[in-house]
Amino acid sequence: MTSKTYEADLALAQLMADRSDAITMDRFHARDLVVETKPDLTPVSDADKGVERALRELIEVERPEDGVLGEEYGELRSSSGRRWIVDPVDGTKNFVRGVPVWATIIGLQDANGDMVVGVVSAPALGRRWWAAKGGGAFVTEPGSATPRQIHVSRVAQLSDASLGYSEVVWTPEHKQAQWDQLIRGVWRVRGYGDFYSHLLVAEGAVDIAVEPELNLHDIAGLSIIVTEAGGRFSGVDGIDGPDRGSGVSSNGLLHDSVIAALA
């Protein structure tokens, strides 16, 4: 079900997700949840910090030669050239308000800068997605103990496409007209938000997901799930990869049309 080359790394990422799920589900809906405001005015909870600390400790034990880049505690350089990229709680605003659409995102980047492992765990939804380079993409979901391999859709026209997004207001502002026109030109638009839109693209349930502003930790782990499901992941500039400061997921067939519409 996965590339033998990254089997041990994927197993570690799954263990990391298990650890994170235990922490986040214990703190979800907790009456004593501590929420602070970061300098960029976004919230951070004690769950965010607790998950990242736990994952860093696990990496230090299991892969001491690897680096770590996390949302809350910055970057620890590696001797191997590899680094784990962690978003402890993607969707913190949902988490602190009791909305179940949030996830821990874990990715492994090799010394060449390629994403080789990704795990996204959304325990409040009962779902976990994962992929390793060359091994396809999978999901486990409520009611089934058997993983399901996932694939992107085959929709080939924007007018037939379903689009997921996080923010209806575009950044930068002068591109708002292009964004509005793209929204009007597709079949269906829904604000699934954050990680979820991109993974619905990987599942073939949605055809396009677009976010104008992203950090690497937001999408590194999920980008490989999209591509291993047969899709394409790039920045709004059309350059492939999760490090462009924005994100466009698609089934591949629609990608160039989306990029052109936003240009």
N, C-alpha and C positions, 0 to 999 in steps of 0.2 A: 504493500500500500504506500510505501514511500521509498525514496532513493536510499540505498544501503549506505552511501557515503555520509549522509547526515542523520542516520538513524539514531545514534546516541545523542546528538544535539537536539533532535526533535523530542526524544524521551525526556531530556532535561527540561526543555521548554514546557512540556506537558506537566512535569512535576512542579515547575515554577507556577504554572496556572492553577494547579491544585492548591498550592500554598496561598496564592492570592485570593482564590475563591473563598477559602476558609476565613480569611481576614475580612474581605469585603462583605460577605453575607452576614458575618457577625455584627458588623457596624451599620449595615443597611437598615434604616428605620430606627436606629438606636437613639434613645432620647437624650443620651449624653454625648452624642456625636459633636466633636469640636470642629468648627469651621472658621477658617481665617481668610483674610483677603491678601493676595499676593501683590507685589508692586505693580503688576499689569492690570490690577483690579479684578482678576479672576479668582474664584474661590478655590481653596484647598482644604481638604478634610483630614482628620487624623487617619482615615483609611488610606488616602493617597500616600501619606508619608509612611505608614506602617507597611503597606505592600512593597513600596520601593526598597525600604530597608531590608525586608525579609528576602527579596529577590537578590539584592546585592550581596547579602550574606551567603546565600546559596551558591551564587556564581563564584564568590571568593573561595568557597570550599571545593566546588566541582570543576571549575575552570579558572584557576588563579592566574593563568597567563592571558586571559581575555579581558578586554576593556568593557566598560559599561557606560552608556549614555542614558540618563533618566530625566524625566520632567522635573522632579523635585530637587535632586541633589547633583545635577550637572554631570560632568564626564570624568571617568577614571580611565586613563590611557592604558593600553595593553602592550605586552611584549610580543604577542602572537600576530598583531595586526588585525585581529578579529575584535568585534565588539557587539555586545548585547544592547539593544535599544528598547527601552521600557517606558510605556505610559501606564502607570499603576491604575488609574481610573480615568478612562476616556469617557467624558460625559459627566463630569463632577457636578455640574449644575443640576442634571437629572438626579444624580445620586443623592444629593443633599435635600432635594425636594420630594424624594420617594418615588420618582419615575423609574421604572425598571430598565430603561434603555441606557446601559452603561457597560463598560467592559475593561478588562485588563488586556493590553496589547503588548506582545513580546515578539521581538525579531532578532535574528542573528545575521550580522553582516560580515562577509569574509574579508580577507586582506586586500582583495581587489575592489572592494566597495559594493559587491553584489549581495543582495539579500538572498539568503540560502535556507532560512527557516522562519516560519511565522506561526504564531498561535494567538488567537483572539478568543477570550473566554468571557461570556456574558451569563453568569450564573443565575441572575434574577430572571432571565429569559429561558434558562435551561438549555442554552446552546453554546457550543464551542466549535470554532473553525480552525483548521490548521493546514499547513503545506510545507513541503521541503522541496528544494530545487530538483526538478526532474521526476518528482514522484506524484504529481497531481495534487488536487485540493479536496478537502473532506470537511464534513460537518457531522456532529452528533447533536441530536435534538430530542425534545421530550417524547417519551413513549417508545423510544427505540434505543437499544444498547449497541446496535450495529451502525458503525459510521457509514455515511452516504457520500459517495464521490459526487462532486458538484461541477457544473459546467456553465459557462456563460450562454446567453441566448443567441439566436441567429437572426434577430431583427435587423434589417438592413436599411431602413428608411427612418429619418428623424420623425416624420409625421406618424409613424407607427410606434415610436419609442416611449417608454416610461422612464422618467428622470427623477432621481432623488437628490435632495439638497439639505444643507443645514441652515443657511442664511438666505433670506429673500432679498436682502440689501447687499449689493455687490461692492467689492473693494478691489481696485480703486473706483471712486464714484463715477469717473468719466466713462467707465465701461458698463454702467448700469443699463444703458439702452440696448447693448448687445445681449446682455443677460436676459432682459425682459423679452427680447425678440426670440431668443432660444426657447424660453419657457412657453411662449405662445405657439412656437412651431412644432412642439412635440405632442404626442397623444395624451400623455398623463403626467402630472407633476405632484409629488408628495414630499413633505418635509420629514423624512425618516430620521435624518440627522446623524452627525458624528460618524462613528465607525460603521453604523448599521447600513447606510445607503450603499457603501462600497461593497459590503459583503453580500448584500442582496443582488448586486451586479454579478458577483462571483457565482451565486446560486442560479442565476438566470431569471430571477423574479423581477429584476429591474435591469434596464439596459444601459443607463448612464448615471453616474454620480459625480457631482461637481462641488468643489469647495475652493473659494478664492484665496483663503489664507490658512496655512497649516504649518506646524512644526514637524520636524523629522520624526519625533517620537509618536506623533499622532497617527502616522500612516506607514511607518517602515514595516512593521510586522504584518499589516494587512495587505500591503501592496503585492507581496509574493503570493498571497492567497488568490488575489484577482488574476495574476498572470498565470499561475499554475492551473487555474480553472479555464484557461484559454483566452482570457481577456487582455486588456492593455491598461497600463497605469502610467500617467505622465503628469507633468505640471500643466497649467493653463497655457504655457508657452509651447506645448507639444513635445517637449524633450522628455523622453522616458526616464522613469525613476522616481523615488519618493522624496528627493532632496531639493525640489524646485520651489518650495515655499507655498505651494498650492497643489491641488489634486484633482485629476480627472480619471475616473474609472469608466471603462466601457467594455462592451463585448468585442471590441476591436473593429468590427465592421463599421461602426458609427463614429469612431474616434476622430478621424480627420475632419468630418463634418462638424463635430462639436468644436474642435479647435478653431476651425475657420469661422464658425459663428461667433466665437468669443474674441477673435483677433481684432 
